[in-house]
Amino acid sequence: MADQEQAEIRLRLARLRQEHEDYDAAINAMIQTGCDALRIQRMKKKKLAIKDSMSQIEDQIIPDIIA
């Protein structure tokens, strides 16, 4: 994998981590204000999708090692 391509992947991962943290903060704020449970559930689903994307990118960065 080229250095520039790896740097782009790492940048994308950093953005997703920030977005994941933002969703976490938003969800906590919604819970404390007593927001609609359905809206909170949708936010949690989006947060989970971001986490899945992060895992896929991390798998691209860290190669599998066959024991």
mmJSON file of the N, C-alpha and C atoms, coordinates in Angstrom:
{"data_MODEL":{"atom_site":{
"group_PDB":["ATOM","ATOM","ATOM","ATOM","ATOM","ATOM","ATOM","ATOM","ATOM","ATOM","ATOM","ATOM","ATOM","ATOM","ATOM","ATOM","ATOM","ATOM","ATOM","ATOM","ATOM","ATOM","ATOM","ATOM","ATOM","ATOM","ATOM","ATOM","ATOM","ATOM","ATOM","ATOM","ATOM","ATOM","ATOM","ATOM","ATOM","ATOM","ATOM","ATOM","ATOM","ATOM","ATOM","ATOM","ATOM","ATOM","ATOM","ATOM","ATOM","ATOM","ATOM","ATOM","ATOM","ATOM","ATOM","ATOM","ATOM","ATOM","ATOM","ATOM","ATOM","ATOM","ATOM","ATOM","ATOM","ATOM","ATOM","ATOM","ATOM","ATOM","ATOM","ATOM","ATOM","ATOM","ATOM","ATOM","ATOM","ATOM","ATOM","ATOM","ATOM","ATOM","ATOM","ATOM","ATOM","ATOM","ATOM","ATOM","ATOM","ATOM","ATOM","ATOM","ATOM","ATOM","ATOM","ATOM","ATOM","ATOM","ATOM","ATOM","ATOM","ATOM","ATOM","ATOM","ATOM","ATOM","ATOM","ATOM","ATOM","ATOM","ATOM","ATOM","ATOM","ATOM","ATOM","ATOM","ATOM","ATOM","ATOM","ATOM","ATOM","ATOM","ATOM","ATOM","ATOM","ATOM","ATOM","ATOM","ATOM","ATOM","ATOM","ATOM","ATOM","ATOM","ATOM","ATOM","ATOM","ATOM","ATOM","ATOM","ATOM","ATOM","ATOM","ATOM","ATOM","ATOM","ATOM","ATOM","ATOM","ATOM","ATOM","ATOM","ATOM","ATOM","ATOM","ATOM","ATOM","ATOM","ATOM","ATOM","ATOM","ATOM","ATOM","ATOM","ATOM","ATOM","ATOM","ATOM","ATOM","ATOM","ATOM","ATOM","ATOM","ATOM","ATOM","ATOM","ATOM","ATOM","ATOM","ATOM","ATOM","ATOM","ATOM","ATOM","ATOM","ATOM","ATOM","ATOM","ATOM","ATOM","ATOM","ATOM","ATOM","ATOM","ATOM","ATOM","ATOM","ATOM","ATOM","ATOM","ATOM"],
"id":[1,2,3,4,5,6,7,8,9,10,11,12,13,14,15,16,17,18,19,20,21,22,23,24,25,26,27,28,29,30,31,32,33,34,35,36,37,38,39,40,41,42,43,44,45,46,47,48,49,50,51,52,53,54,55,56,57,58,59,60,61,62,63,64,65,66,67,68,69,70,71,72,73,74,75,76,77,78,79,80,81,82,83,84,85,86,87,88,89,90,91,92,93,94,95,96,97,98,99,100,101,102,103,104,105,106,107,108,109,110,111,112,113,114,115,116,117,118,119,120,121,122,123,124,125,126,127,128,129,130,131,132,133,134,135,136,137,138,139,140,141,142,143,144,145,146,147,148,149,150,151,152,153,154,155,156,157,158,159,160,161,162,163,164,165,166,167,168,169,170,171,172,173,174,175,176,177,178,179,180,181,182,183,184,185,186,187,188,189,190,191,192,193,194,195,196,197,198,199,200,201],
"type_symbol":["N","C","C","N","C","C","N","C","C","N","C","C","N","C","C","N","C","C","N","C","C","N","C","C","N","C","C","N","C","C","N","C","C","N","C","C","N","C","C","N","C","C","N","C","C","N","C","C","N","C","C","N","C","C","N","C","C","N","C","C","N","C","C","N","C","C","N","C","C","N","C","C","N","C","C","N","C","C","N","C","C","N","C","C","N","C","C","N","C","C","N","C","C","N","C","C","N","C","C","N","C","C","N","C","C","N","C","C","N","C","C","N","C","C","N","C","C","N","C","C","N","C","C","N","C","C","N","C","C","N","C","C","N","C","C","N","C","C","N","C","C","N","C","C","N","C","C","N","C","C","N","C","C","N","C","C","N","C","C","N","C","C","N","C","C","N","C","C","N","C","C","N","C","C","N","C","C","N","C","C","N","C","C","N","C","C","N","C","C","N","C","C","N","C","C","N","C","C","N","C","C"],
"label_atom_id":["N","CA","C","N","CA","C","N","CA","C","N","CA","C","N","CA","C","N","CA","C","N","CA","C","N","CA","C","N","CA","C","N","CA","C","N","CA","C","N","CA","C","N","CA","C","N","CA","C","N","CA","C","N","CA","C","N","CA","C","N","CA","C","N","CA","C","N","CA","C","N","CA","C","N","CA","C","N","CA","C","N","CA","C","N","CA","C","N","CA","C","N","CA","C","N","CA","C","N","CA","C","N","CA","C","N","CA","C","N","CA","C","N","CA","C","N","CA","C","N","CA","C","N","CA","C","N","CA","C","N","CA","C","N","CA","C","N","CA","C","N","CA","C","N","CA","C","N","CA","C","N","CA","C","N","CA","C","N","CA","C","N","CA","C","N","CA","C","N","CA","C","N","CA","C","N","CA","C","N","CA","C","N","CA","C","N","CA","C","N","CA","C","N","CA","C","N","CA","C","N","CA","C","N","CA","C","N","CA","C","N","CA","C","N","CA","C","N","CA","C","N","CA","C","N","CA","C","N","CA","C","N","CA","C"],
"label_alt_id":[null,null,null,null,null,null,null,null,null,null,null,null,null,null,null,null,null,null,null,null,null,null,null,null,null,null,null,null,null,null,null,null,null,null,null,null,null,null,null,null,null,null,null,null,null,null,null,null,null,null,null,null,null,null,null,null,null,null,null,null,null,null,null,null,null,null,null,null,null,null,null,null,null,null,null,null,null,null,null,null,null,null,null,null,null,null,null,null,null,null,null,null,null,null,null,null,null,null,null,null,null,null,null,null,null,null,null,null,null,null,null,null,null,null,null,null,null,null,null,null,null,null,null,null,null,null,null,null,null,null,null,null,null,null,null,null,null,null,null,null,null,null,null,null,null,null,null,null,null,null,null,null,null,null,null,null,null,null,null,null,null,null,null,null,null,null,null,null,null,null,null,null,null,null,null,null,null,null,null,null,null,null,null,null,null,null,null,null,null,null,null,null,null,null,null,null,null,null,null,null,null],
"label_comp_id":["MET","MET","MET","ALA","ALA","ALA","ASP","ASP","ASP","GLN","GLN","GLN","GLU","GLU","GLU","GLN","GLN","GLN","ALA","ALA","ALA","GLU","GLU","GLU","ILE","ILE","ILE","ARG","ARG","ARG","LEU","LEU","LEU","ARG","ARG","ARG","LEU","LEU","LEU","ALA","ALA","ALA","ARG","ARG","ARG","LEU","LEU","LEU","ARG","ARG","ARG","GLN","GLN","GLN","GLU","GLU","GLU","HIS","HIS","HIS","GLU","GLU","GLU","ASP","ASP","ASP","TYR","TYR","TYR","ASP","ASP","ASP","ALA","ALA","ALA","ALA","ALA","ALA","ILE","ILE","ILE","ASN","ASN","ASN","ALA","ALA","ALA","MET","MET","MET","ILE","ILE","ILE","GLN","GLN","GLN","THR","THR","THR","GLY","GLY","GLY","CYS","CYS","CYS","ASP","ASP","ASP","ALA","ALA","ALA","LEU","LEU","LEU","ARG","ARG","ARG","ILE","ILE","ILE","GLN","GLN","GLN","ARG","ARG","ARG","MET","MET","MET","LYS","LYS","LYS","LYS","LYS","LYS","LYS","LYS","LYS","LYS","LYS","LYS","LEU","LEU","LEU","ALA","ALA","ALA","ILE","ILE","ILE","LYS","LYS","LYS","ASP","ASP","ASP","SER","SER","SER","MET","MET","MET","SER","SER","SER","GLN","GLN","GLN","ILE","ILE","ILE","GLU","GLU","GLU","ASP","ASP","ASP","GLN","GLN","GLN","ILE","ILE","ILE","ILE","ILE","ILE","PRO","PRO","PRO","ASP","ASP","ASP","ILE","ILE","ILE","ILE","ILE","ILE","ALA","ALA","ALA"],
"label_asym_id":["A","A","A","A","A","A","A","A","A","A","A","A","A","A","A","A","A","A","A","A","A","A","A","A","A","A","A","A","A","A","A","A","A","A","A","A","A","A","A","A","A","A","A","A","A","A","A","A","A","A","A","A","A","A","A","A","A","A","A","A","A","A","A","A","A","A","A","A","A","A","A","A","A","A","A","A","A","A","A","A","A","A","A","A","A","A","A","A","A","A","A","A","A","A","A","A","A","A","A","A","A","A","A","A","A","A","A","A","A","A","A","A","A","A","A","A","A","A","A","A","A","A","A","A","A","A","A","A","A","A","A","A","A","A","A","A","A","A","A","A","A","A","A","A","A","A","A","A","A","A","A","A","A","A","A","A","A","A","A","A","A","A","A","A","A","A","A","A","A","A","A","A","A","A","A","A","A","A","A","A","A","A","A","A","A","A","A","A","A","A","A","A","A","A","A","A","A","A","A","A","A"],
"label_entity_id":["1","1","1","1","1","1","1","1","1","1","1","1","1","1","1","1","1","1","1","1","1","1","1","1","1","1","1","1","1","1","1","1","1","1","1","1","1","1","1","1","1","1","1","1","1","1","1","1","1","1","1","1","1","1","1","1","1","1","1","1","1","1","1","1","1","1","1","1","1","1","1","1","1","1","1","1","1","1","1","1","1","1","1","1","1","1","1","1","1","1","1","1","1","1","1","1","1","1","1","1","1","1","1","1","1","1","1","1","1","1","1","1","1","1","1","1","1","1","1","1","1","1","1","1","1","1","1","1","1","1","1","1","1","1","1","1","1","1","1","1","1","1","1","1","1","1","1","1","1","1","1","1","1","1","1","1","1","1","1","1","1","1","1","1","1","1","1","1","1","1","1","1","1","1","1","1","1","1","1","1","1","1","1","1","1","1","1","1","1","1","1","1","1","1","1","1","1","1","1","1","1"],
"label_seq_id":[1,1,1,2,2,2,3,3,3,4,4,4,5,5,5,6,6,6,7,7,7,8,8,8,9,9,9,10,10,10,11,11,11,12,12,12,13,13,13,14,14,14,15,15,15,16,16,16,17,17,17,18,18,18,19,19,19,20,20,20,21,21,21,22,22,22,23,23,23,24,24,24,25,25,25,26,26,26,27,27,27,28,28,28,29,29,29,30,30,30,31,31,31,32,32,32,33,33,33,34,34,34,35,35,35,36,36,36,37,37,37,38,38,38,39,39,39,40,40,40,41,41,41,42,42,42,43,43,43,44,44,44,45,45,45,46,46,46,47,47,47,48,48,48,49,49,49,50,50,50,51,51,51,52,52,52,53,53,53,54,54,54,55,55,55,56,56,56,57,57,57,58,58,58,59,59,59,60,60,60,61,61,61,62,62,62,63,63,63,64,64,64,65,65,65,66,66,66,67,67,67],
"pdbx_PDB_ins_code":[null,null,null,null,null,null,null,null,null,null,null,null,null,null,null,null,null,null,null,null,null,null,null,null,null,null,null,null,null,null,null,null,null,null,null,null,null,null,null,null,null,null,null,null,null,null,null,null,null,null,null,null,null,null,null,null,null,null,null,null,null,null,null,null,null,null,null,null,null,null,null,null,null,null,null,null,null,null,null,null,null,null,null,null,null,null,null,null,null,null,null,null,null,null,null,null,null,null,null,null,null,null,null,null,null,null,null,null,null,null,null,null,null,null,null,null,null,null,null,null,null,null,null,null,null,null,null,null,null,null,null,null,null,null,null,null,null,null,null,null,null,null,null,null,null,null,null,null,null,null,null,null,null,null,null,null,null,null,null,null,null,null,null,null,null,null,null,null,null,null,null,null,null,null,null,null,null,null,null,null,null,null,null,null,null,null,null,null,null,null,null,null,null,null,null,null,null,null,null,null,null],
"Cartn_x":[0.853,0.0,0.904,0.604,1.403,1.247,2.292,2.266,1.113,0.862,-0.221,-1.579,-1.735,-2.991,-3.191,-2.114,-2.194,-2.523,-1.952,-2.229,-3.695,-4.242,-5.651,-6.562,-6.19,-6.988,-6.943,-5.76,-5.628,-6.406,-6.416,-7.18,-8.676,-9.129,-10.542,-10.907,-9.997,-10.222,-10.313,-9.45,-9.477,-10.797,-11.274,-12.557,-13.708,-13.672,-14.729,-14.695,-13.494,-13.388,-13.986,-13.713,-14.264,-15.783,-16.28,-17.727,-18.369,-17.704,-18.191,-18.281,-17.252,-17.266,-18.369,-18.581,-19.642,-21.017,-21.239,-22.503,-22.675,-21.589,-21.645,-22.066,-21.464,-21.807,-23.258,-23.683,-25.055,-26.057,-25.751,-26.648,-26.757,-25.629,-25.662,-26.476,-26.333,-27.107,-28.599,-28.924,-30.329,-30.938,-30.162,-30.65,-30.905,-29.982,-30.131,-31.294,-31.601,-32.714,-34.052,-34.023,-35.275,-35.862,-35.023,-35.457,-36.204,-36.891,-37.66,-36.756,-37.209,-36.419,-36.13,-37.05,-36.849,-35.708,-35.633,-34.54,-33.2,-33.185,-31.959,-31.535,-32.486,-32.186,-31.612,-32.154,-31.628,-30.194,-29.931,-28.571,-27.605,-28.051,-27.203,-26.919,-27.9,-27.718,-26.688,-26.758,-25.774,-24.382,-24.311,-23.033,-22.433,-23.262,-22.804,-22.303,-22.987,-22.549,-21.173,-20.959,-19.653,-18.591,-18.916,-17.964,-17.613,-18.598,-18.334,-17.394,-17.613,-16.732,-15.314,-15.205,-13.889,-13.174,-13.903,-13.312,-12.817,-13.584,-13.17,-11.897,-11.813,-10.626,-9.421,-9.624,-8.531,-8.015,-8.917,-8.499,-7.648,-7.913,-7.096,-5.7,-5.625,-4.34,-3.473,-4.082,-3.339,-3.545,-2.493,-2.651,-2.847,-3.553,-3.743,-2.427,-2.141,-0.943,-1.384,-0.92,-1.27,-0.311,-0.869,-0.027,0.474],
"Cartn_y":[-1.169,0.0,1.239,2.179,3.393,4.271,5.06,5.919,6.912,7.481,8.462,7.794,6.606,5.88,5.529,5.108,4.791,6.043,7.171,8.423,8.823,8.63,8.953,8.053,6.787,5.849,6.242,6.603,7.016,8.311,9.216,10.451,10.15,9.254,8.867,8.223,7.392,6.756,7.803,8.785,9.85,10.626,10.889,11.593,10.767,9.455,8.59,8.507,8.48,8.463,9.727,10.868,12.126,12.131,11.636,11.576,10.642,9.535,8.586,9.251,10.016,10.74,11.792,12.465,13.471,12.839,11.672,10.973,10.558,10.107,9.702,10.874,12.028,13.221,13.634,13.573,13.956,13.009,11.72,10.732,10.963,11.21,11.469,12.717,13.749,14.971,14.716,13.915,13.601,12.802,11.898,11.089,11.978,12.897,13.759,14.732,15.14,16.076,15.367,14.033,13.289,13.282,13.199,13.201,11.902,11.923,10.782,9.551,8.422,7.188,6.706,6.932,6.503,7.28,8.576,9.385,8.941,8.624,8.149,6.827,5.955,4.649,4.804,5.737,5.989,6.503,7.373,7.901,6.782,5.907,4.789,3.863,3.7,2.851,3.467,4.788,5.479,5.373,5.506,5.408,4.013,2.994,1.624,1.418,2.014,1.904,2.56,3.66,4.331,3.434,2.794,1.889,0.723,0.206,-0.869,-0.4,0.815,1.382,1.54,1.965,2.118,0.767,-0.276,-1.614,-2.095,-1.834,-2.23,-1.508,-0.234,0.54,0.066,-0.201,-0.699,-2.035,-2.874,-4.146,-3.932,-2.866,-2.549,-2.1,-1.354,-0.81,-1.899,-2.72,-3.771,-5.08,-5.602,-6.845,-8.04,-9.052,-10.273,-11.036,-11.582,-12.378,-13.829,-14.68,-16.096,-16.734,-17.321,-17.913,-19.271],
"Cartn_z":[0.0,0.0,0.0,-0.864,-0.991,0.258,0.525,1.71,1.676,0.5,0.397,0.623,0.081,0.263,1.742,2.399,3.827,4.638,4.263,4.975,4.807,3.618,3.379,4.214,4.309,5.108,6.579,7.063,8.464,8.741,7.769,7.912,7.982,7.143,7.148,8.485,8.999,10.295,11.4,11.356,12.366,12.299,11.101,10.953,11.502,11.222,11.731,13.252,13.831,15.295,15.895,15.259,15.747,15.625,14.501,14.299,15.337,15.641,16.635,18.006,18.362,19.633,19.656,18.542,18.458,18.669,18.045,18.229,19.689,20.304,21.7,22.583,22.361,23.143,22.886,21.64,21.301,21.946,21.923,22.525,24.027,24.67,26.117,26.44,25.626,25.837,25.633,24.629,24.362,25.513,26.072,27.192,28.403,28.661,29.841,29.704,28.477,28.295,28.165,28.141,28.054,26.656,25.676,24.277,23.949,22.827,22.351,22.208,22.74,22.733,21.305,20.391,19.003,18.355,18.622,18.075,18.643,19.926,20.558,19.939,19.72,19.131,17.72,16.946,15.592,15.648,16.596,16.745,17.131,18.01,18.414,17.233,16.373,15.188,14.246,14.055,13.221,13.827,15.152,15.849,15.658,15.714,15.508,14.078,13.114,11.718,11.542,12.217,12.156,12.775,13.879,14.531,13.612,12.889,11.936,10.829,10.339,9.313,9.848,11.096,11.718,11.79,12.138,12.238,10.881,9.833,8.484,8.068,8.365,8.008,8.814,10.094,10.922,10.398,9.871,9.288,8.035,7.292,6.11,6.519,7.617,8.061,8.682,9.527,10.228,9.484,8.863,8.107,9.039,8.547,9.303,9.374,10.526,10.707,10.918,10.054,10.166,11.158,12.2,13.257,12.846],
"occupancy":[1.0,1.0,1.0,1.0,1.0,1.0,1.0,1.0,1.0,1.0,1.0,1.0,1.0,1.0,1.0,1.0,1.0,1.0,1.0,1.0,1.0,1.0,1.0,1.0,1.0,1.0,1.0,1.0,1.0,1.0,1.0,1.0,1.0,1.0,1.0,1.0,1.0,1.0,1.0,1.0,1.0,1.0,1.0,1.0,1.0,1.0,1.0,1.0,1.0,1.0,1.0,1.0,1.0,1.0,1.0,1.0,1.0,1.0,1.0,1.0,1.0,1.0,1.0,1.0,1.0,1.0,1.0,1.0,1.0,1.0,1.0,1.0,1.0,1.0,1.0,1.0,1.0,1.0,1.0,1.0,1.0,1.0,1.0,1.0,1.0,1.0,1.0,1.0,1.0,1.0,1.0,1.0,1.0,1.0,1.0,1.0,1.0,1.0,1.0,1.0,1.0,1.0,1.0,1.0,1.0,1.0,1.0,1.0,1.0,1.0,1.0,1.0,1.0,1.0,1.0,1.0,1.0,1.0,1.0,1.0,1.0,1.0,1.0,1.0,1.0,1.0,1.0,1.0,1.0,1.0,1.0,1.0,1.0,1.0,1.0,1.0,1.0,1.0,1.0,1.0,1.0,1.0,1.0,1.0,1.0,1.0,1.0,1.0,1.0,1.0,1.0,1.0,1.0,1.0,1.0,1.0,1.0,1.0,1.0,1.0,1.0,1.0,1.0,1.0,1.0,1.0,1.0,1.0,1.0,1.0,1.0,1.0,1.0,1.0,1.0,1.0,1.0,1.0,1.0,1.0,1.0,1.0,1.0,1.0,1.0,1.0,1.0,1.0,1.0,1.0,1.0,1.0,1.0,1.0,1.0,1.0,1.0,1.0,1.0,1.0,1.0],
"B_iso_or_equiv":[0.0,0.0,0.0,0.0,0.0,0.0,0.0,0.0,0.0,0.0,0.0,0.0,0.0,0.0,0.0,0.0,0.0,0.0,0.0,0.0,0.0,0.0,0.0,0.0,0.0,0.0,0.0,0.0,0.0,0.0,0.0,0.0,0.0,0.0,0.0,0.0,0.0,0.0,0.0,0.0,0.0,0.0,0.0,0.0,0.0,0.0,0.0,0.0,0.0,0.0,0.0,0.0,0.0,0.0,0.0,0.0,0.0,0.0,0.0,0.0,0.0,0.0,0.0,0.0,0.0,0.0,0.0,0.0,0.0,0.0,0.0,0.0,0.0,0.0,0.0,0.0,0.0,0.0,0.0,0.0,0.0,0.0,0.0,0.0,0.0,0.0,0.0,0.0,0.0,0.0,0.0,0.0,0.0,0.0,0.0,0.0,0.0,0.0,0.0,0.0,0.0,0.0,0.0,0.0,0.0,0.0,0.0,0.0,0.0,0.0,0.0,0.0,0.0,0.0,0.0,0.0,0.0,0.0,0.0,0.0,0.0,0.0,0.0,0.0,0.0,0.0,0.0,0.0,0.0,0.0,0.0,0.0,0.0,0.0,0.0,0.0,0.0,0.0,0.0,0.0,0.0,0.0,0.0,0.0,0.0,0.0,0.0,0.0,0.0,0.0,0.0,0.0,0.0,0.0,0.0,0.0,0.0,0.0,0.0,0.0,0.0,0.0,0.0,0.0,0.0,0.0,0.0,0.0,0.0,0.0,0.0,0.0,0.0,0.0,0.0,0.0,0.0,0.0,0.0,0.0,0.0,0.0,0.0,0.0,0.0,0.0,0.0,0.0,0.0,0.0,0.0,0.0,0.0,0.0,0.0,0.0,0.0,0.0,0.0,0.0,0.0],
"pdbx_formal_charge":[null,null,null,null,null,null,null,null,null,null,null,null,null,null,null,null,null,null,null,null,null,null,null,null,null,null,null,null,null,null,null,null,null,null,null,null,null,null,null,null,null,null,null,null,null,null,null,null,null,null,null,null,null,null,null,null,null,null,null,null,null,null,null,null,null,null,null,null,null,null,null,null,null,null,null,null,null,null,null,null,null,null,null,null,null,null,null,null,null,null,null,null,null,null,null,null,null,null,null,null,null,null,null,null,null,null,null,null,null,null,null,null,null,null,null,null,null,null,null,null,null,null,null,null,null,null,null,null,null,null,null,null,null,null,null,null,null,null,null,null,null,null,null,null,null,null,null,null,null,null,null,null,null,null,null,null,null,null,null,null,null,null,null,null,null,null,null,null,null,null,null,null,null,null,null,null,null,null,null,null,null,null,null,null,null,null,null,null,null,null,null,null,null,null,null,null,null,null,null,null,null],
"auth_seq_id":[1,1,1,2,2,2,3,3,3,4,4,4,5,5,5,6,6,6,7,7,7,8,8,8,9,9,9,10,10,10,11,11,11,12,12,12,13,13,13,14,14,14,15,15,15,16,16,16,17,17,17,18,18,18,19,19,19,20,20,20,21,21,21,22,22,22,23,23,23,24,24,24,25,25,25,26,26,26,27,27,27,28,28,28,29,29,29,30,30,30,31,31,31,32,32,32,33,33,33,34,34,34,35,35,35,36,36,36,37,37,37,38,38,38,39,39,39,40,40,40,41,41,41,42,42,42,43,43,43,44,44,44,45,45,45,46,46,46,47,47,47,48,48,48,49,49,49,50,50,50,51,51,51,52,52,52,53,53,53,54,54,54,55,55,55,56,56,56,57,57,57,58,58,58,59,59,59,60,60,60,61,61,61,62,62,62,63,63,63,64,64,64,65,65,65,66,66,66,67,67,67],
"auth_comp_id":["MET","MET","MET","ALA","ALA","ALA","ASP","ASP","ASP","GLN","GLN","GLN","GLU","GLU","GLU","GLN","GLN","GLN","ALA","ALA","ALA","GLU","GLU","GLU","ILE","ILE","ILE","ARG","ARG","ARG","LEU","LEU","LEU","ARG","ARG","ARG","LEU","LEU","LEU","ALA","ALA","ALA","ARG","ARG","ARG","LEU","LEU","LEU","ARG","ARG","ARG","GLN","GLN","GLN","GLU","GLU","GLU","HIS","HIS","HIS","GLU","GLU","GLU","ASP","ASP","ASP","TYR","TYR","TYR","ASP","ASP","ASP","ALA","ALA","ALA","ALA","ALA","ALA","ILE","ILE","ILE","ASN","ASN","ASN","ALA","ALA","ALA","MET","MET","MET","ILE","ILE","ILE","GLN","GLN","GLN","THR","THR","THR","GLY","GLY","GLY","CYS","CYS","CYS","ASP","ASP","ASP","ALA","ALA","ALA","LEU","LEU","LEU","ARG","ARG","ARG","ILE","ILE","ILE","GLN","GLN","GLN","ARG","ARG","ARG","MET","MET","MET","LYS","LYS","LYS","LYS","LYS","LYS","LYS","LYS","LYS","LYS","LYS","LYS","LEU","LEU","LEU","ALA","ALA","ALA","ILE","ILE","ILE","LYS","LYS","LYS","ASP","ASP","ASP","SER","SER","SER","MET","MET","MET","SER","SER","SER","GLN","GLN","GLN","ILE","ILE","ILE","GLU","GLU","GLU","ASP","ASP","ASP","GLN","GLN","GLN","ILE","ILE","ILE","ILE","ILE","ILE","PRO","PRO","PRO","ASP","ASP","ASP","ILE","ILE","ILE","ILE","ILE","ILE","ALA","ALA","ALA"],
"auth_asym_id":["A","A","A","A","A","A","A","A","A","A","A","A","A","A","A","A","A","A","A","A","A","A","A","A","A","A","A","A","A","A","A","A","A","A","A","A","A","A","A","A","A","A","A","A","A","A","A","A","A","A","A","A","A","A","A","A","A","A","A","A","A","A","A","A","A","A","A","A","A","A","A","A","A","A","A","A","A","A","A","A","A","A","A","A","A","A","A","A","A","A","A","A","A","A","A","A","A","A","A","A","A","A","A","A","A","A","A","A","A","A","A","A","A","A","A","A","A","A","A","A","A","A","A","A","A","A","A","A","A","A","A","A","A","A","A","A","A","A","A","A","A","A","A","A","A","A","A","A","A","A","A","A","A","A","A","A","A","A","A","A","A","A","A","A","A","A","A","A","A","A","A","A","A","A","A","A","A","A","A","A","A","A","A","A","A","A","A","A","A","A","A","A","A","A","A","A","A","A","A","A","A"],
"auth_atom_id":["N","CA","C","N","CA","C","N","CA","C","N","CA","C","N","CA","C","N","CA","C","N","CA","C","N","CA","C","N","CA","C","N","CA","C","N","CA","C","N","CA","C","N","CA","C","N","CA","C","N","CA","C","N","CA","C","N","CA","C","N","CA","C","N","CA","C","N","CA","C","N","CA","C","N","CA","C","N","CA","C","N","CA","C","N","CA","C","N","CA","C","N","CA","C","N","CA","C","N","CA","C","N","CA","C","N","CA","C","N","CA","C","N","CA","C","N","CA","C","N","CA","C","N","CA","C","N","CA","C","N","CA","C","N","CA","C","N","CA","C","N","CA","C","N","CA","C","N","CA","C","N","CA","C","N","CA","C","N","CA","C","N","CA","C","N","CA","C","N","CA","C","N","CA","C","N","CA","C","N","CA","C","N","CA","C","N","CA","C","N","CA","C","N","CA","C","N","CA","C","N","CA","C","N","CA","C","N","CA","C","N","CA","C","N","CA","C","N","CA","C","N","CA","C","N","CA","C","N","CA","C","N","CA","C"],
"pdbx_PDB_model_num":[1,1,1,1,1,1,1,1,1,1,1,1,1,1,1,1,1,1,1,1,1,1,1,1,1,1,1,1,1,1,1,1,1,1,1,1,1,1,1,1,1,1,1,1,1,1,1,1,1,1,1,1,1,1,1,1,1,1,1,1,1,1,1,1,1,1,1,1,1,1,1,1,1,1,1,1,1,1,1,1,1,1,1,1,1,1,1,1,1,1,1,1,1,1,1,1,1,1,1,1,1,1,1,1,1,1,1,1,1,1,1,1,1,1,1,1,1,1,1,1,1,1,1,1,1,1,1,1,1,1,1,1,1,1,1,1,1,1,1,1,1,1,1,1,1,1,1,1,1,1,1,1,1,1,1,1,1,1,1,1,1,1,1,1,1,1,1,1,1,1,1,1,1,1,1,1,1,1,1,1,1,1,1,1,1,1,1,1,1,1,1,1,1,1,1,1,1,1,1,1,1]
}}}
